Amino acid sequence: MYSFRDTVKTKETLEYFGSEAFTINGEYLENIVPGYRTLSVSGRELLESEISTLSISGIDGEQYLQRRRPARILTIKYQINADTCVEFREAFNLLNKALNAEEAQLIFDDEPDKCFYGTFSDTGDVPDGRNKIVSTFEMYCSDPYKHSTTEKTFRAAENASGVMEATVTNSGTESVPVSYDIVHNHEN
């Protein structure tokens, strides 16, 4: 079965930029930079670990001390297609301006309920003498974790003993602090 895609643009039709397109602080680069398109993104997969151990002379193996999660780097492969040299330069001016944000919120279309926070850190080579190029840039995420873009609410209910209880379900990969409000209706 084929999925339907409306080929007639209207106000109600959302622009489709590809599954790995992303917003940076709420804006698509495709909407900011004429001729820009995100092709692929790497670095969002498994999270690297640095393991600290202690080697003791005369004893086999090592003693495990701790695990640490280093910063993460997201590599974005993109293309820019411009008809003239002037349009090409303007596209890069707009891209530089859009990427000039520190700890920008990055939300990817294929995972809209999660975000990273990153800062532009490096760029790949841009081919010379062309107005249509494919290159890369990197976003440095000092906080390597994905964060939820939505706040979840859990309601308390009275148990068999008359005590209010709430079960909080964390479906993420790391523990997170729980923030809660309690409103008392009488003296406790």
KABEL-V838715 format. One record per residue. RES is the residue in one letter. OMEGA is omega in radians with two decimals (none if undefined). Layout:
res=(RES RES)
omega=(OMEGA OMEGA)
This chain:
res=(M Y S F R D T V K T K E T L E Y F G S E A F T I N G E Y L E N I V P G Y R T L S V S G R E L L E S E I S T L S I S G I D G E Q Y L Q R R R P A R I L T I K Y Q I N A D T C V E F R E A F N L L N K A L N A E E A Q L I F D D E P D K C F Y G T F S D T G D V P D G R N K I V S T F E M Y C S D P Y K H S T T E K T F R A A E N A S G V M E A T V T N S G T E S V P V S Y D I V H N H E N)
omega=(-3.13 3.08 -3.10 3.02 3.13 -3.12 3.11 -3.12 3.00 3.10 -3.07 -3.11 3.09 3.10 3.10 -3.08 -3.08 -3.03 -3.11 3.04 -3.10 3.03 3.04 -3.03 3.03 -3.11 3.02 3.05 3.10 3.12 -3.09 -3.01 3.11 3.11 -3.13 3.01 3.04 -3.13 3.13 3.13 3.03 3.13 3.14 -3.04 -3.10 -3.13 -3.11 3.07 2.96 -3.08 3.05 3.13 3.10 3.11 -3.12 -3.10 3.07 -3.14 3.13 3.08 3.14 3.09 3.13 3.10 -3.11 3.03 3.13 3.10 3.13 3.09 -3.11 3.06 3.07 3.12 -3.11 3.05 -3.04 3.01 2.98 3.08 3.11 -3.14 -3.10 3.09 3.13 3.11 3.12 3.11 3.14 3.10 3.13 3.05 3.13 3.10 3.08 3.14 -3.12 -3.11 -3.10 3.12 3.13 -3.14 3.14 3.08 -3.13 3.12 -3.10 -3.07 -3.13 3.09 -2.98 -3.13 -3.14 3.13 2.97 3.02 -3.04 3.13 3.09 -3.07 -3.05 3.14 3.05 3.11 3.05 -3.11 -3.14 2.94 -3.13 3.04 3.11 -3.02 2.96 3.14 3.13 2.89 -3.08 3.03 -3.12 3.14 -3.14 3.00 -3.01 -3.02 2.95 3.10 3.09 3.08 -3.12 3.06 -3.12 -3.12 3.09 -3.11 3.07 3.09 -3.12 3.10 -3.08 -3.13 -3.13 -3.14 3.12 3.13 3.03 3.06 3.13 -3.11 3.07 -3.13 3.08 -3.09 -3.13 3.09 -3.14 3.09 3.13 3.08 -3.12 3.07 3.08 3.08 3.14 3.12 3.09 -3.10 -3.12 none)
